[in-house]
Amino acid sequence: MTPTNSAEQDLDEALALVSRAPESGGAEGRRAASWSRARDTAVRAGHGVRPRTHRVPLADALGEVLAAPLDALTDLPSFDTSAMDGWAVAGPGPWSVRTGGSVLAGAERPDPLTDGEAVRIATGARIPADTTAVIRTEHCREAGSQLFADRPVLTGQDIRPRGQECRSGDLLLPAGSLVTPAVLGLAAAAGYDELTTRPRPRVEILVLGDELLTEGLPHEGLVRDALSPMLGPWIERIGAEVIGTRRLGDDPEGAAALLEAVTTSTADVLVTTGGTASGPVDHVHPVLGKAGAELLVDGVAVRPGHPMLLARLGSATPDGNPVRHLVGLPGNPLAAVSGLLTLADPLLRALAGRRGRPRYTAPVQGDVPGHPYDTRLVPVLLSDEHAVPLRYHGPAMLRGVAAADALAVVPPKGARSGQELEILDLPWAAGGCFT
C-alpha cells in the first residue's frame, strides 16, 4: 500500500530505520522470538496442559469441545418413517383409500396395509407394515374412494428406512469436535441429554496503568481504557471464559496486587496489558521473576506488539493442575490485538481442545512497506479478489482494525502488490454473533 498521508509516511520511514534483528539481544539481553516460532510455542504450551473434562446438559455444551466420541445410542431413524406428506400405498395402483383417518407423526404403530390399499400419511410418521412406497400429495389424485398416481411409483420411494443415517453404536463425531448448534441437534436426535466436554479455559484480565480513564473524554494526560471493553468479548469469542477484569496501578501497590494475582488467581490464563517493556513502572518482568515463572516467549519480532510475552506459572489451580500461563500484551491497543492473535489465540484454542485455525492466503492490493527484520500485522478488508490494507495501523490505533476483516501477515522487507500473504481472520469476520 502506498502511504496516503504524512503520518503513515513517517511511520514507514521509522520502520525502515529500525535495525534490530530477530533472535538478537534486546533490553536486558532478552531475545525476541520470530513470529511463527512464538505462535508455535503458544500452541505447544496449551497442548502441554492436562485437559479437564466435565459432563454438562446439552444447552451448556455449546462452544465447548467433545472430550469423548459421540456414538449413536439408537438407530436413526429408529423406525421406518415417511419423508413426505402424501399417501402410503401397498402394491400396484390404483388403490382403495382406507377410511377412518390418517397416519400422523408421533401416533401409535399403524395397522398394516393390505395389497391395493392406501392411507394418508404425514411427514415423520411411522410407515405401516407392508407399505410399498409413499406417494407425495402433489403426485397423485383422489377419485371417489380410489387413489391414482400421476407418475410411476418406485418401490421404497420417499420412505426413510430405519438406520438410514446411522446404526446404534456408530461413531457420529470423534472426540475433539467443536460443539456447534448442529452438533447439539445431532446429539439430541441420537438420544443424548448430556455431553462430556472440555470446559472453556478460565481467563482473568489485568489492565495495568495509572493513565486510564473508565468514562468520559481523555484529558490532562489521561486516556480512555480501550482494552477492557475489547478484550473480554474478544477472548470469549475465541472459546474462553472470562472470570474477571481488574485494573491495577503502576505504583508499588499495583505491583503487589499483580504478584498476588499471578500467584493466587484461579484462572488458567492471566492476560495482562501494558508493563511488558523495561520502563520504570513496567512491573510484569520483575513480578514474574518473584513468582518463579518460566518465560516461554519474551518478545516477538513482530510490529506492532514486539514486547509481548508468554510465561508458564507454577501455582496449582483448584483442580490440582500445576500448569497455568500468563500472556503479557503491550499496552497500545493495536499492539495488544497483535499479541492476542500471536499468543493468546493459539494458546487458548489449544487449552480448549480446539483445532488450529485453517491457514490461507490472499493476494494483497498495493505494495505494503515492511520492517527490515520483523513481521508486520496490517489490518485489511477482504474483497472477492484481494486483501486491501487499511490506514490507521499505528500501534496505538484501533480505527483500522475496527473496520477490518482480518490482519495480513507481512514478511520482513514488505510485500509487493499481488503477493500472497497469510491472513488472520478476526473473530467477527465470518459474520457470527458475540454470545
N, C-alpha and C positions, 0 to 999 in steps of 0.2 A: 504494500500500500504506500503510495506517495504521501508524505506528510502534508496536511492541509492547513496548518496554522503554525505560528512561531513556537508555541509551547511544545507541540509534538516534534518540531524540528529540533528544539533544544534537547528534548528527551532522547531522541535518536542519536544526536551528537554525543551526549553524555554516555550513552550505552557504548558507543564505539570507542570512547576513550578509556573505558574500564579494561584493565588488562589482567585481572585475577583469573587464573586458570583453574578449572575444576580439579578437585583432589589435592590442591596446594594448600599450605597452611594459611588460615585466616586469623581472626582475632584469637589471641591466646593459643595459637598453634593448632586450632581446630581445623579439620579437613572437611570440605564440602563434598557431599556425595553427588554423583551425577543424578539427573532427574529420573532416569529409568531405574537406576540402582536403588534410589530412595523408595520408589514405588514397590519394587520387588521386595525390599526389606520389610515394608509395611505389611505386605501380603503374608510373608513368612512369619512375621510376628503374630498375626492373627491366627494363622493355622497352628501355631505352636501352643495355643491355649487349649486346655482340656475343655471340650464343649459341655455345657449344661443342657438338660432336657427337661421338659415338663409335659403334662397331659392337660389339655385345655378344651373347653367346648368349641364347636366349630366357629362360632362368631368371634372368638378371641384368638383364633389361629391365623387370621388374615395378615399377610405380610411377613409371617414367620416362615421357617424352612422345615420341611419334614425331617424328623430325626429317625424315622422308621419307614420302611416301604409301605405304600398304600396298596394293600391286597384286597381283592374283591371278596366281600363277605357273602355274596349270593350271586346267582346268575343275573345278568342284565340283558334284556328284561327277564324278570323271574317267571313269566308265563308268556305264551303267545298273545300278542296284542295287535289291535288294528292300527295301522299307520295313518288312516284317513277316516273322515266321516263318510258313510256310504252304506253298503249292503254286504253282509256276509252271505255267501251262497255255497251250495253243495251241488256238485255235478254240473252237467251242461244245462244251459238255459233253453227256453225261458223257465222262470222259477215261480213257484207259488209263494206269495207273501204270507209269512206267519202272522197271525193275529195275536193281539194281547201285549203289545208294547215293543220297546227297543232294548238292545243290549247297551248299557251305559258303563262308562268308566267308574270303577270303584264298586260296582254291583257284585253280587254273589255269582258263582260259576253258572253260566247259562246252560240251558238244556242243549243237547246235541242237535245238529241239523240232520234232517233226513234228505235222501237224494232228491234233487229238484226243488228244494226249499230255500227261501231267502228270508233274512231278518235284518231290520235296520240296526246299524251299529255306529257307535261314536268313537272318535279318535282316542286311543289309550284303553279301550275296553277289552276285556278278555275275549279271545276268539272261541266261539262254540266248537265243541268237538266235531270232527268230520267236515269242517269247512274247507272248501276248495280254494277260495280266493275272496278278496274284498274288492268290490266294485265302487269306485268313487261316485258320489251322488251325481256329479255333472256328467258322468259317462253312462248313465242308464235312465230308464223312464218306466213309470208305472202305467199300466192299462188295466183298470179294474183290480182284480186280485192277482194279476200277473206282473212280473218284472222282466224287462227286456234290456239287454246290453246294447249299447250303440257302437261298440268296437270289440275286437276279440278279447277274450278273458284268458289270462295265463295262470296256470296253477301257482298258488303262493303269492300272487301279486298283492301289494300293499298290506302284507302281513309281516310284522316284526317277530321272528321266531324267538323262542326262549334261548337266552345265551348268545344272541347275535352280537352284542357288544363285548361281553366277557363271560367267562365261567367262574364259578366260585373258586377262590384261590389264585386266580390270575393276578399277576403284577400289573397294577394300574399306573403307578408312578413310583420311581425309586426314591430312596432317602436322598435328601439334598434338594428336592424340588421346592420351589417357592410356592407358598400357598396363596394363590390368586382367587378372585371370585369364582372363576371356572372350576378351580380345584375344590372349593367349598361345595359347589353344586355336584361335582362328581362324587365327592365323599358322602354327601347326603344321599344321593341316589344309590350308592353302594351300601348304605345302612349304617354309616358312622354317625355317632353323636359327639365324639371327641377325637382329637388328633394328638399324637406325640410329636412335638416340635422342639426346635431350639429357640429359647426366648431371645428377644432382642437384646443386644448388649446395652448396658446401662451407661449413660454418659452424664457427667456433670461439667458444666461450662463455668469457667472462672475468667471474668473480664477484668483485666488489670489496667490501672491508670487513674491518676488524680484529675486528669483534664477532661473527663467525660461527663456530659450532661444527659439526664434521662428525659428531659422535656424542654420545650421552648427553643428559641433561636440561639445559635452559637454567639458567644460574646466574650470579650476580655480574655482572650487566650484559651477559652474553653470551647470544646466541640461536642456535637451530639454523639452519643454512643450508637453507632450504626451497626455494631456487631451483635449485640444482644437480640434485637428484633430479627436478625437474619439467621444466626447460627442455629437456634433451636429448631425452627421449621426445616431448615436445610438438613440437619443431622437426622431428624426423624424421617425425612423423606428418603434417606439412603438406608433405612432399616434399623435405626437405633431408637432407644427410649431415653429421652432427656429427663433426668430425675431432679434437675435443679439448675438454676443460673444464679451466680453470685458475682458481685462487683467488689474487688479488693483494691485498696490504695497502693501507692508506690512507697509509702513510708514503712518504717520498721514493723509497725503493727500489721500492715498488709503482707509483708514478707513472712511474719509469724503465722498469719492466717493461711497463707499459701502452703507453708510447711505442714501445718496441721491438716489441711485438705489432702495434700499429697500422701500423708501417712495414715489418714483415718477415713477417707471417703469410701463409701460403699460402692462407688461406680466402678465399672470395668475399665472405663477410659475417662481420664480427665482431659478436657480441652481447654487450654489457656490461650489468651490473646494478649499480645504485647509482652515485653520483658524478656525476649529471647536473644537480644543482641548483647552488647557488652557495655552499655551505658551505666551512669552512676546509680540509676534506680531500676536497672534490669535485674530482677531477683530470681528468674527462673533457674539459671545455671547454678548459682550458689545453693538454692533450696534443693535442687535435685542432688547436688553433692552431699548435703547434710542428710538427705533421706537415703543415701546409698543406692541411688538409681543407676541403671546401666543405660548409657546413651547409645542407642542403635543408629540414629541418624542425627548428626549435629551440623546443620547447614546443608543446603541443597543448591547445586549450581543451576538455579532457575530464577528468572526475573518475570514478574515481581515475586517476592517471598523468600529470598535465599536464607534468612535467619531461622527458618522453621526447624523444628526438631521432633524426634520421636524417642521416648525413653521407656524402658521396662522398669516397673516398680516392684518391690519385693513384698509389700504388705499384703497379707492374705485378705480375700474377700470373705463375707459371712458364710459362703458355702464351702470354704476351705480351699478354694483355688488360689494358689500363691502368686499368680501372674496377673498384673494389671499394667496398664500403659498410660502414658501421658503424651498427648500431641500438643506441641507448642506452636501456635500460629503467630505470625507477625501481627502487629497492631494496626497497620494500614489495611483498609478494607479489601482492596483488590488483592493485596499480598496475602491476606487471610483466606480469600477464596482460593488462591493458588495452593495454599497449604492444605485446605480441605480436600482439593482434588488430588493432590500429590500424596498425602499421608493419611488423612482421616478416612477418606472414602475407601481406599483399598483395605485399610486395617479393619474398619467396621464391617465391611462386606465379608471379610474372611471370618471375623468373630461371629457373625450372624449365620455363617454357613452358606452364604450366597455365592453363586458363581461370579467370576470376574466379568466385568463389562465386555461385551464384544468389541474388538478393536476394528476401526475402519478409518479410511482416509477420504479426503475430498480435495479437489484442486482449489488453490487459493486464487482469488481475483485481485490482481495487482501485486507488485513487489512488496515484501514485508521486511523492513530492516531487522537485523539481528544483533545480538550481543556477540563480542568476539569469541567467548568461550562457553557461555551459559545458554541453556534452553530458554525460550520465551514462551509464555502462555498469553495469547491475544484473544480477546472476545471477538466472536464472529457471528454473523447471521448466515444461516444455511439456505441457499436458494436451490432450485432444481438442479443447477449445474455447478455452483461454486460455493466456497466459504468466503464470505465478504467481510474483511476486517472492519472493525468499528473504531471510531475515535474515542477519546476519553478513556485511555487504558493505562493511566499512570497508577502507581502503587496505592495512592490514597483515593482513587476514583472508583465509584460504583456505577456511574452513568452508562458506561459502555456495557458492562456485564448485565445490568438490569434490562437492557434491550436485546441481549444476545440469546442465541440458542445453544451456544457451545463455546469452548475455548479451543483454539488451534494451537498445536504444539510446533513452535517454530525452532528449527535447529540453530546451533551457533552459526553466526555469519549471515543468517537470514534466509529468505526463500524468494525465488523468482515467481512471477505471475504464471499460473498454471501448474506449479509444483504441487504434488500430492503431499498433504500434511495430515498427521494423525489428529483426530477430532475427539474431544472430551465433551460428551453431552452434559448439559446442565439438567438438574432434576426435573425441571418443568418442560424440557424440550419435547417430550413425547405427548404433551397435551394433557397429562394426568392432573388430578387434583391433589392438593395437600390435605391429608386427613389425619 
